[in-house]
Amino acid sequence: MGVNATPGSGVPTQLFVTDDGHTPSAAALLDDLTLPQRAAVEHRGGPLLVVAGAGSGKTRVLTRRIAHLLATGDVPPWGILAITFTNKAAEEMRRRVAELVGPRAEKMWVSTFHSSCLRILRGHADRLGYRSSFTVYDDTDSRRLIEMITAELGLDTKRLPPRATAAVISQAKAELIDFETFRDQAHHEPDPFRRRIADVYVQYQQRLVSANALDFDDLLMVTANLLAACDDVRQIYQERFNHILVDEFQDTNRAQNEIIQLLGQVHGNVCVVGDSDQSVYKWRGADIRNILDFERAFPTATTIVLEQNFRSTQTILSAANAVIANNLGRPAKELFTVGEAGDPVLRYRAEDERDEASWVSGEILRQRAAESLGWGDVAVFYRTNAQSRALEDSFIFTGIPYKVVGGAKFYDRREVKDVLAYVRVLANPDDEVSARRIVNVPKRGIGDTSVARMAAWAQVNRVSFSEAIDRAEETGISGKALKGAQMLSKTLAELRPLVATVNPADFVQLVADRSGYMAELVDEHTHEADGRIENIAELGSVAGEFDDVIGFLETVALVANSDELDGDGSSVSLMTLHTAKGLEFPAVFVVGLEDGIFPHFRSLAEPLELEEERRLFYVGITRARRHLAISHAWVRTIWGRTQHNIPSRFLSEIPTDLIKDVGLVTTRQARDLATDPRPGSSYLASAPLTPRPAGPRASSGAEDLGLVAGDSVVHDHWGPGTVIDTKGEGPRAQATVDFDSVGKKNLLLSATPLRRALVPEGPLRV
């Protein structure tokens, strides 16, 4: 029986199910596997740890193992529990198992941890005081309840934001710390905020029980408590699930690990698959010790290491191996491939983040032409969302279609739009859309009913919504809403005269501070809030490139307009390294490799945090199939600060014979930083690169073409078009162009790759 798949690869096949719908023979399921993969599939008689390196076919091993268990008759379909982390991953596993074994796959439990726990609790939650009809609260429901309790307890929501409180409670539940234990611990700690959170946790859990509700974390914690406390319930599921298989085990938290141990402690037929080198979710509660200590939890466990990679070239794998080898206490593993060595890793030394983004754009265009890559074959990874802005600007300038994966585009992010709305209202009080956006952001007690009343009053009296804010008492609102509107009116009145006198960068920061927006984020003390603060600071960096606020707003509007790229149905992917986990691309760029950026400054003083950052870099490297490029900038303006950076310590961990240097700046600052203080490392390349001039971003030159209505032009991406209208002069010159491919576009000429169309030669006209 033939199989249309590369031996050992992760490519699924649909040729295993026989014509009569029966599962194929056990031997057929092993034909195209490597020896370690085969050993993992065939293993019987006890716990199994499969250490699966990146790109080593772990999903293939899991699905074949399930099919093999069925083909040998070692277990019926209903005796298998297969767990993964996302609904998408569970559906993919279920589909691939069905391709191997047919309809019998429907009798297995193939699901996420939360889904499996929900099924168990529906039948037995009454043992712990819940009714089987319990409600599951999502994150929004949980935060709303916490907000109510916080207010009832008289606590200041600015100093103790509900989102931050919810995050602490969630972490406690992941660690199986109930509210009594948390309260006892908190009252013996010096941190007063922990004691306040403990009071909220007590009320929160009691209110959940009264409402017959569980939150997402309860699905795990209550299931673990149920299995530990009720011997008969635990025995039911121990006997039912003869074989338990868990994917991505390095991402489990304590509650999830406890559930697996309780279900598998009798028969021991627990197979976990994972890679400690790819554990990058500690901030979400994942505990790397679960996989590192699996053999301690199950002393008779067999360990099989999958090291053969079916994704990347050997050069990329050698770079990954060299980097991750610097982490201590990890199981020995050396990725290899039987494929080609591949091209060297490209390394670019940029002058600043704009130069870095410009090089990435140019290299993408070069690879697209030389390697016949599609836009969707390319991904750019960065450490924080704020870093996407320079890349997005460069891609817009060069006409590269892109998408921001796992997050909004920079100018579409909520915090960026909120602060921009403030700036727009201050520059133009008649802007109703922006005024209505900011009226209760941050929250100041002006609810939807009050907003509707103010809007109706403004319409009847034919004045702007901003004037309705200024005359709030006349609109008929009262109480907290009136006080909030009066505070906002006062803030806007203080800021409005500064539009023309304060430089744009300082003005953005001033708006964020005076409006209370920044203070609310600072008080949250969460990773999400930190990211939003960084994005606001990055918006200030953008504004700093302009002479006045009006010019800044005009350009942002034009960038947003020209960002509507249709392309050919695919786009270059921009994403954080955390988002990249589980994905792969033919060509990968990892940018911003500077100490303080990546590794992140919060990790530099903490060895364990630094090791997680290194694992994140390892994940980024191993996403690349054929082409890997890495870059750093000597000077970077990010999060509102311009800083001179030393290259990331991770760069010196890649052997120099694997790297091809393609850029070097010759500024004094770069020369001063060029030598790595670590022994044997130099950051100087053999050939210098002419530095880009300092100052404002280089112009495309299109503003000097002297365009008028009727002129024929060509855009580097959209192709030919006709000028319909023009306005403005110099760097602020604008044009409306009707393109054959995408229709009308409003363009800032100095930022647009536009040129006149060539006129065919003909008789000289006098």
C-alpha positions in Angstrom: 0.0 0.0 0.0 1.6 3.3 -1.1 1.6 6.4 1.0 1.7 9.9 -0.5 3.9 11.5 2.2 7.5 12.2 2.8 8.8 9.5 5.3 8.6 10.8 8.8 7.1 14.2 7.8 4.1 15.8 9.2 2.2 15.5 6.0 -1.1 13.7 6.6 -2.3 11.0 4.3 -5.8 9.8 3.4 -4.7 6.4 2.0 -4.7 4.4 5.2 -8.4 3.6 5.6 -9.2 0.5 3.4 -12.0 0.4 0.9 -14.3 -1.4 3.4 -13.7 1.4 6.0 -11.7 -0.8 8.4 -8.5 0.4 10.1 -5.4 -0.7 8.3 -3.0 -3.2 9.7 -0.6 -2.1 12.5 2.4 -2.8 10.3 1.1 -0.4 7.6 0.9 2.4 10.1 4.6 2.1 10.7 5.9 1.9 7.2 6.9 5.5 6.6 8.1 6.4 10.1 11.7 6.9 11.4 13.0 4.5 14.0 12.3 6.9 17.0 8.8 7.7 15.6 8.1 4.0 15.3 9.3 3.3 18.8 7.0 6.0 20.1 4.0 4.6 18.2 4.7 1.0 19.3 5.5 1.6 22.9 3.2 -0.3 25.4 3.2 -0.9 29.1 3.6 2.3 31.0 4.3 6.0 30.9 5.9 7.5 27.8 7.6 10.9 27.4 8.1 11.9 23.8 10.6 14.8 23.6 9.6 16.2 20.2 12.0 18.8 18.7 10.6 21.5 16.5 9.4 20.1 13.1 10.0 16.5 14.1 6.4 15.3 13.3 4.9 15.1 16.8 1.3 15.4 15.6 2.0 12.5 13.2 3.4 10.4 16.0 0.3 11.1 18.2 -2.2 10.3 15.6 -0.4 7.2 14.4 -0.1 6.0 18.0 -3.8 6.3 18.5 -4.5 4.4 15.2 -1.9 1.8 16.2 -3.6 1.2 19.6 -6.9 0.6 17.8 -5.3 -1.6 15.0 -3.7 -3.9 17.6 -6.9 -4.1 19.7 -5.0 -2.9 22.8 -7.8 -0.4 23.5 -11.3 0.3 22.3 -12.0 3.8 20.9 -13.9 4.9 24.0 -10.9 4.0 26.1 -8.7 6.8 24.6 -8.5 10.4 26.0 -6.4 12.7 23.7 -5.9 16.2 24.9 -4.5 19.3 23.3 -4.7 23.0 24.0 -6.8 24.8 21.4 -10.1 23.9 19.7 -8.4 24.2 16.4 -5.6 21.8 17.3 -8.2 19.3 18.7 -10.2 19.5 15.5 -7.1 18.9 13.5 -6.1 15.9 15.6 -9.6 14.5 15.4 -9.6 14.9 11.6 -6.3 13.2 11.1 -7.2 10.3 13.4 -10.5 9.9 11.4 -8.4 9.7 8.2 -6.5 6.8 9.7 -9.2 4.9 11.5 -12.5 6.0 10.0 -15.8 6.6 11.9 -14.5 5.0 15.1 -12.7 8.2 15.9 -16.0 9.7 16.9 -16.1 7.4 20.0 -12.9 8.9 21.4 -12.5 11.9 23.6 -10.3 14.2 21.5 -10.6 17.7 22.9 -9.0 20.5 24.9 -8.4 20.3 28.6 -11.4 22.7 29.3 -13.8 20.7 27.1 -12.8 17.4 28.8 -13.2 18.9 32.2 -16.6 20.3 31.3 -17.8 16.9 30.3 -16.7 15.4 33.6 -18.2 18.2 35.7 -21.6 18.0 33.9 -21.9 14.5 35.3 -20.4 14.9 38.8 -20.2 18.6 39.8 -23.1 18.0 42.3 -20.5 16.2 44.5 -18.9 19.6 45.2 -22.1 21.6 45.6 -22.9 22.6 42.0 -25.9 21.7 40.0 -25.3 20.0 36.6 -26.9 23.0 34.9 -24.1 25.3 36.0 -23.1 28.3 33.9 -19.6 28.9 32.6 -18.4 32.5 32.9 -16.1 33.8 30.2 -13.4 36.4 30.9 -15.8 39.3 30.4 -18.3 37.9 32.8 -15.6 37.2 35.4 -14.2 40.8 35.2 -17.7 42.2 35.5 -18.4 40.3 38.7 -15.0 41.3 40.1 -15.7 44.9 39.3 -19.1 44.7 41.1 -17.4 43.1 44.2 -14.6 45.6 44.2 -17.1 48.5 44.2 -19.2 46.8 47.0 -16.1 46.5 49.1 -15.3 50.1 48.7 -12.0 49.5 47.0 -10.5 52.0 44.5 -10.8 50.5 41.1 -8.0 52.8 39.9 -5.6 51.4 42.4 -7.0 47.9 42.1 -8.2 47.5 38.5 -10.6 44.5 38.0 -8.5 43.2 35.1 -5.4 43.0 37.2 -7.3 41.4 40.1 -8.8 38.8 37.7 -5.3 38.0 36.4 -4.0 37.3 40.0 -7.0 35.2 40.8 -6.6 33.2 37.6 -2.9 32.6 38.4 -3.9 31.3 41.9 -6.4 28.9 40.5 -3.9 27.6 37.9 -1.7 26.8 40.9 -4.6 25.1 42.7 -4.7 27.8 45.4 -8.2 28.2 46.7 -9.5 31.4 48.3 -9.0 30.2 51.9 -5.3 29.4 51.2 -4.8 32.6 49.2 -6.3 34.6 52.0 -4.2 33.0 54.7 -1.0 33.5 52.6 -1.9 37.1 51.8 -2.5 38.1 55.4 1.0 37.0 56.3 2.5 39.0 53.4 3.6 42.7 53.6 1.8 43.6 50.3 -1.5 45.3 51.1 -2.7 44.8 47.5 -2.5 41.0 47.9 -4.7 41.3 51.0 -7.3 43.4 49.1 -7.3 40.9 46.2 -7.7 38.1 48.8 -10.9 39.8 50.1 -12.2 40.0 46.5 -11.2 36.4 45.8 -13.3 35.2 48.8 -16.4 37.1 47.7 -15.9 36.2 44.1 -15.8 32.5 44.7 -18.7 32.6 47.0 -20.7 34.6 44.5 -19.8 32.1 41.7 -21.1 29.2 43.8 -24.3 31.2 44.7 -24.8 31.8 41.0 -24.1 28.2 40.2 -21.3 29.3 37.9 -17.8 28.3 37.1 -15.2 30.5 35.4 -12.6 29.0 32.9 -10.1 28.4 35.6 -12.7 26.6 37.8 -13.2 24.1 35.0 -9.6 22.9 35.7 -9.4 23.5 39.4 -12.8 22.1 40.3 -12.1 19.0 38.2 -8.8 18.5 39.9 -10.4 18.9 43.3 -13.2 16.5 42.3 -10.9 13.7 41.2 -8.7 14.1 44.3 -11.6 14.2 46.7 -14.0 11.6 45.2 -12.5 8.2 44.9 -15.4 6.7 43.1 -15.5 9.4 40.5 -11.7 9.2 39.9 -12.0 5.4 39.6 -14.7 5.7 36.9 -12.4 7.7 34.6 -9.3 5.8 35.5 -11.0 2.6 34.3 -12.6 4.2 31.2 -9.5 5.9 29.9 -7.0 3.1 29.5 -4.7 5.4 27.4 -4.2 9.1 27.9 -2.3 11.2 25.3 -1.4 14.9 25.9 0.0 17.2 23.3 2.1 20.4 24.0 2.8 19.1 27.6 5.3 21.8 28.2 2.5 24.3 28.2 0.5 22.7 31.1 -0.1 24.4 34.4 -0.2 22.8 37.8 -4.0 22.1 37.7 -3.7 20.4 34.3 -0.7 18.3 35.4 -2.6 17.2 38.5 -5.6 16.1 36.4 -3.3 13.9 34.2 -1.5 12.4 37.2 -4.8 11.6 38.9 -6.3 9.9 35.9 -3.2 8.0 35.0 -1.7 7.0 38.3 -3.2 3.4 38.3 -2.6 2.1 34.8 0.3 4.5 34.0 -0.6 4.5 30.3 0.1 8.2 29.9 1.8 9.5 26.8 2.9 13.1 26.8 4.5 14.9 23.9 6.3 18.2 24.2 9.5 20.1 24.1 10.9 22.0 27.0 12.9 24.1 24.6 9.6 25.5 23.3 8.1 26.4 26.7 7.4 30.2 26.3 4.1 30.7 28.2 5.2 31.1 31.8 3.3 34.4 32.0 0.1 32.5 31.2 0.7 30.0 34.0 2.6 27.3 32.1 5.0 25.4 34.3 8.1 24.0 32.6 8.7 21.7 35.6 5.8 19.5 34.5 7.7 18.1 31.5 11.1 18.3 33.1 9.8 16.3 36.1 7.6 13.9 34.3 10.0 11.0 34.9 9.9 11.8 38.6 6.1 11.8 38.6 6.1 8.5 36.7 9.4 6.7 37.7 8.8 3.8 35.2 8.5 6.2 32.2 10.3 5.6 28.9 11.7 8.7 27.1 12.0 8.9 23.4 13.6 11.9 21.7 12.6 13.0 18.2 15.5 14.9 16.8 15.1 14.6 13.1 13.6 17.7 11.7 11.5 17.7 8.5 11.1 21.4 8.1 14.3 23.4 8.1 17.7 23.3 6.5 20.7 22.1 8.5 22.1 25.6 8.8 19.0 26.9 10.5 18.9 23.9 12.8 22.6 24.3 13.7 21.9 27.9 14.6 18.9 26.9 16.8 21.0 24.1 18.5 23.8 26.5 19.3 21.5 29.0 20.8 19.4 26.7 23.0 22.5 24.8 24.2 23.1 27.8 26.5 20.1 27.0 28.6 20.9 24.9 31.7 19.0 21.8 32.9 17.4 20.9 29.6 17.2 17.4 28.2 19.9 16.8 25.7 18.6 17.2 22.1 20.3 18.0 18.8 18.1 18.7 15.8 19.3 17.5 12.5 17.9 16.9 9.0 18.8 14.6 6.1 18.1 17.5 3.7 20.3 20.2 2.3 22.6 22.4 4.4 20.9 25.5 2.9 21.9 29.2 2.8 23.7 31.0 5.6 21.7 33.0 8.1 21.6 36.6 6.9 22.5 39.2 9.5 21.8 42.9 9.0 23.2 45.7 11.2 20.8 48.6 10.8 21.4 52.2 11.7 17.9 52.6 13.2 14.5 51.0 13.1 13.6 52.7 9.8 16.8 51.4 8.2 16.0 48.0 9.5 12.4 48.0 8.2 13.7 49.4 4.8 16.2 46.5 4.5 13.5 43.9 5.4 11.3 45.3 2.7 14.1 45.2 0.1 15.1 41.7 1.1 11.6 40.5 0.8 11.3 41.9 -2.7 14.7 40.4 -3.6 13.8 37.0 -2.3 10.4 37.1 -4.0 12.0 37.7 -7.3 15.0 35.3 -6.9 13.2 32.5 -5.1 9.7 32.7 -6.6 8.3 33.2 -3.1 4.7 34.2 -2.6 3.8 37.0 -0.1 2.3 34.4 2.2 5.6 32.5 2.3 7.3 35.3 4.3 6.9 36.2 8.0 8.5 38.9 10.2 8.8 38.3 13.9 9.4 40.8 16.7 9.3 40.8 20.5 6.6 43.4 21.2 3.7 44.7 19.2 5.0 48.2 19.2 7.8 47.2 16.9 5.4 46.6 14.0 4.9 50.3 13.3 8.2 51.0 11.4 7.7 47.7 9.4 4.1 48.7 8.5 5.2 52.1 7.3 8.0 50.6 5.2 5.6 48.0 3.7 3.1 50.6 2.8 5.9 52.7 1.2 7.1 49.8 -0.9 3.7 48.4 -1.7 4.2 45.0 0.1 0.8 43.6 1.2 0.9 42.5 4.8 -1.3 41.4 7.7 -0.7 41.7 11.5 -1.3 38.3 12.9 -2.6 37.9 16.4 -3.2 41.6 16.9 -4.6 44.7 15.3 -2.5 46.8 12.9 -0.6 49.6 14.7 -3.0 52.4 13.8 -6.0 50.1 14.5 -5.1 49.2 18.0 -7.5 50.4 20.6 -5.1 52.5 22.6 -3.7 54.1 19.5 -7.1 55.0 18.2 -8.2 56.3 21.6 -5.3 58.7 21.9 -5.5 59.8 18.3 -9.2 60.5 18.9 -8.2 62.9 21.7 -5.7 64.6 19.5 -8.3 64.9 16.7 -10.9 66.5 18.9 -8.4 69.0 20.3 -7.3 69.9 16.7 -10.9 69.9 15.4 -13.7 70.2 17.9 -16.3 69.5 15.2 -15.1 65.9 14.8 -18.1 64.1 16.3 -16.9 60.5 15.8 -13.7 61.2 17.8 -15.6 63.2 20.5 -18.0 60.4 21.1 -15.2 57.9 21.2 -13.4 59.7 24.1 -16.4 60.9 26.1 -16.1 57.9 28.5 -12.5 56.8 27.8 -11.1 56.3 30.3 -14.3 55.6 32.2 -15.8 58.7 33.9 -19.4 57.6 34.6 -20.9 58.7 31.3 -23.0 55.7 30.2 -24.7 55.0 26.9 -27.9 56.7 28.0 -26.1 59.9 28.9 -24.2 59.8 25.6 -27.4 59.4 23.7 -29.0 62.3 25.5 -26.0 64.6 24.8 -26.0 63.6 21.1 -29.7 64.3 20.8 -29.3 67.7 22.5 -26.5 68.6 20.1 -28.5 67.6 17.1 -31.6 69.6 18.2 -29.4 72.7 19.0 -27.3 72.2 15.9 -24.0 72.2 17.7 -21.1 69.8 17.9 -20.9 66.9 20.3 -17.8 68.7 21.8 -20.0 71.7 22.6 -22.5 69.3 24.2 -19.7 68.1 26.5 -18.9 71.8 27.4 -22.6 72.5 28.1 -23.3 69.2 29.8 -25.7 70.5 32.4 -28.0 72.0 29.7 -28.2 68.5 28.0 -30.1 67.1 31.0 -27.6 64.7 32.3 -26.9 64.6 36.0 -25.0 63.0 38.8 -21.8 61.1 38.0 -22.3 61.6 34.3 -22.5 65.4 34.7 -19.4 65.5 36.9 -17.5 63.3 34.4 -18.5 65.5 31.4 -17.4 68.6 33.3 -14.0 67.1 34.1 -13.5 66.1 30.5 -14.5 69.6 29.3 -12.0 71.2 31.7 -9.2 68.9 30.4 -10.0 69.6 26.8 -10.1 73.4 27.4 -6.7 73.2 29.1 -5.1 71.1 26.3 -6.7 72.9 23.2 -4.4 76.0 23.2 -1.4 73.7 23.3 -2.1 72.2 19.9 -0.2 74.9 18.1 2.5 75.5 20.7 3.8 72.1 21.8 5.7 69.7 19.6 3.7 66.7 18.4 5.7 64.0 20.4 5.2 65.9 23.7 1.6 66.7 22.8 0.7 63.0 22.4 2.3 62.2 25.8 0.6 65.2 27.4 -2.8 64.0 26.1 -2.3 60.5 27.3 -1.3 61.8 30.8 -3.8 64.6 31.3 -6.7 62.5 30.1 -6.0 59.9 32.7 -5.6 57.3 30.0 -2.0 56.5 30.9 -2.6 56.4 34.6 -5.4 53.8 34.1 -3.0 51.5 32.2 -0.2 52.0 34.7 -2.5 50.9 37.5 -3.4 47.7 35.8 0.0 46.1 36.3 -0.6 43.5 33.5 1.3 42.4 30.5 -1.5 43.6 28.3 -1.4 47.1 29.9 2.4 47.2 29.5 2.0 46.5 25.8 -0.6 49.3 25.4 1.7 51.8 27.2 4.5 50.8 24.9 2.2 51.4 21.9 1.2 54.9 23.1 4.9 55.7 23.5 5.5 54.4 20.0 2.8 56.7 18.7 4.7 59.6 20.3 7.8 58.4 18.4 5.8 58.7 15.2 4.5 62.1 16.0 8.1 63.3 16.8 8.9 62.9 13.1 6.6 65.9 12.2 6.8 69.6 12.8 3.2 70.2 13.9 0.2 68.3 15.1 -1.9 69.0 12.0 0.8 67.5 9.7 1.0 64.4 11.9 -2.8 63.8 11.8 -2.9 64.3 8.0 -0.2 61.7 7.4 -1.7 59.2 9.8 -5.0 59.5 8.0 -3.3 59.0 4.6 -1.3 56.0 5.9 -4.6 54.4 7.1 -6.2 55.1 3.7 -3.3 53.6 1.6 -3.2 50.6 3.9 -6.1 49.0 2.1 -4.0 46.7 0.0 -5.8 43.9 -1.9 -2.7 42.3 -3.3 -3.0 38.8 -4.8 -5.0 37.2 -2.0 -2.0 36.6 0.3 0.2 38.8 2.5 3.4 38.9 4.4 2.7 38.0 8.1 3.8 40.3 10.9 3.6 38.9 14.4 5.1 38.6 17.8 7.3 35.6 18.5 4.7 34.3 21.0 2.1 34.3 18.2 4.6 32.5 15.9 4.7 29.3 17.9 3.3 26.4 16.0 3.6 28.1 12.6 6.2 27.7 9.8 7.2 29.7 6.8 9.7 29.3 3.9 11.3 32.7 4.8 11.5 34.2 8.3 12.9 37.6 9.5 13.6 38.0 13.3 14.1 41.8 13.9 15.0 43.9 16.9 17.7 41.7 18.3 19.1 44.1 20.9 19.6 43.7 24.6 16.6 45.3 26.3 14.4 44.7 23.3 15.0 41.0 22.8 15.8 39.7 25.3 13.3 42.0 26.9 14.6 44.4 29.6 12.4 42.8 32.3 14.3 39.5 31.9 17.9 40.7 31.9 18.4 40.4 35.7 16.5 37.1 36.1 18.3 33.9 34.9 15.0 31.9 34.5 13.3 34.7 32.6 16.3 35.1 30.4 16.2 31.4 29.6 12.5 31.7 28.5 13.6 34.6 26.2 16.2 32.3 24.7 13.6 29.6 24.2 11.5 32.3 22.4 14.4 33.0 20.1 14.7 29.3 19.5 11.0 29.1 18.5 11.5 32.0 16.1 14.5 30.4 14.4 12.9 27.0 14.0 9.8 28.5 12.2 12.0 29.0 9.1 12.2 26.4 6.4 14.7 27.7 3.9 15.6 31.3 4.6 16.4 32.9 8.0 17.4 36.6 8.4 18.1 38.4 11.7 18.7 42.0 12.4 19.4 44.6 15.0 19.7 48.4 15.1 22.4 50.5 16.6 19.9 53.2 17.5 16.2 52.6 18.1 13.4 55.0 19.0 10.7 52.9 20.7 8.3 53.3 23.6 9.0 57.0 23.4 12.8 56.7 24.0 15.7 56.9 21.6 18.4 54.6 22.8 21.8 53.3 21.6 21.7 49.5 21.8 24.2 46.7 22.0 23.3 43.7 19.9 21.4 40.9 21.6 23.5 38.5 23.6 21.7 35.8 21.6 23.5 36.8 18.4 26.9 35.9 19.8 25.6 32.4 20.5 25.2 31.6 16.8 28.5 30.3 15.2 30.0 32.9 12.9 30.4 30.3 10.1 26.6 30.0 9.9 26.1 33.8 9.3 26.5 36.0 6.3 26.8 39.7 7.3 25.0 42.0 4.9 25.1 45.4 6.6 27.1 47.7 8.8 26.8 51.3 9.7 29.8 53.5 10.3 28.5 56.1 12.7 30.6 56.8 15.8 28.0 55.3 18.0 28.0 52.1 16.1 31.8 51.9 16.2 31.7 52.5 19.9 29.2 49.6 20.3 30.7 47.4 17.6 32.8 45.1 19.9 30.9 42.7 22.1 32.4 42.6 25.6 32.0 38.8 25.7 35.2 37.0 24.7 35.7 36.1 21.1 32.8 38.1 19.7 33.0 40.9 17.2 30.1 42.8 15.7 32.1 44.3 12.8 31.6 43.1 9.2 34.2 43.2 6.5 32.5 45.7 4.3 30.9 49.0 5.4 27.4 50.1 4.5 26.9 53.8 3.8 24.9 55.1 6.6 21.5 56.8 6.0 21.5 60.5 6.7 20.0 61.5 10.1 16.8 63.5 10.3 13.4 63.0 8.8 12.5 60.0 6.8 13.7 60.1 3.2 11.2 61.3 0.6 10.1 59.3 -2.4 10.6 62.4 -4.6 7.0 62.2 -6.0 6.2 65.6 -4.5 8.6 67.2 -6.9 7.1 65.8 -10.1 4.8 68.8 -10.6 1.8 66.6 -11.1 -1.5 68.1 -12.3 -4.9 66.6 -13.0 -4.8 64.4 -16.1 -1.2 63.3 -15.7 -0.5 59.6 -16.2 1.6 58.0 -13.4 2.8 54.6 -12.3 2.8 53.2 -8.7 5.4 50.5 -7.8 2.6 48.2 -6.5 -0.7 49.4 -7.9 0.6 50.1 -11.5 -0.7 52.7 -13.9 -3.2 55.4 -12.9 -4.4 58.9 -13.7 -4.1 62.0 -11.5 -7.6 63.4 -10.7 -6.7 66.2 -8.2 -3.8 67.7 -6.4 -3.4 70.0 -3.4 -0.6 71.3 -1.1 3.1 71.9 -1.8 6.4 70.4 -0.9 6.5 67.5 1.7 2.7 67.9 2.3 1.7 67.7 -1.4 -1.2 65.3 -1.9 -2.8 63.8 -4.9 -5.9 61.8 -5.7 -5.1 59.1 -8.3 -7.5 56.7 -10.0 -5.5 53.4 -10.5 -6.5 50.8 -13.0 -6.1 48.0 -10.4 -7.5 49.4 -7.2 -9.5 52.5 -8.0 -9.1 55.9 -6.3 -6.5 56.5 -3.7 -5.6 59.7 -1.7 -1.8 59.9 -1.4 0.8 61.8 0.4 3.3 62.2 -2.4 6.5 62.4 -0.3 5.6 58.9 1.1 4.4 57.3 -2.1 6.6 55.3 -4.7 5.1 57.1 -7.6 6.6 58.2 -11.0 5.4 59.7 -14.2 4.3 57.2 -16.9 6.7 57.0 -19.9 5.4 58.8 -22.9 5.9 57.0 -26.2 8.3 58.7 -28.6 6.7 60.5 -31.5 7.0 63.5 -33.8 8.4 66.6 -32.1 5.6 69.1 -31.4 6.2 72.8 -31.5 
